Amino acid sequence: MVELGMTIAVNFYANFILIF
């Protein structure tokens, strides 16, 4: 479950950077 959480967090961060 921790890996899934980390993947979601990284995806969210990547999306945030992609928007900018």
CYANA upper distance limits for C-alpha pairs under 8 A (distance plus 0.5 A):
  1 MET  CA      5 GLY  CA      6.81
  2 VAL  CA      6 MET  CA      6.71
  3 GLU  CA      7 THR  CA      6.63
  4 LEU  CA      8 ILE  CA      6.73
  5 GLY  CA      9 ALA  CA      6.66
  6 MET  CA     10 VAL  CA      6.60
  7 THR  CA     11 ASN  CA      6.56
  8 ILE  CA     12 PHE  CA      6.56
  9 ALA  CA     13 TYR  CA      6.67
 10 VAL  CA     14 ALA  CA      6.52
 11 ASN  CA     15 ASN  CA      6.62
 12 PHE  CA     16 PHE  CA      6.71
 13 TYR  CA     17 ILE  CA      6.81
 14 ALA  CA     18 LEU  CA      6.50
 15 ASN  CA     19 ILE  CA      6.68
 16 PHE  CA     20 PHE  CA      7.25
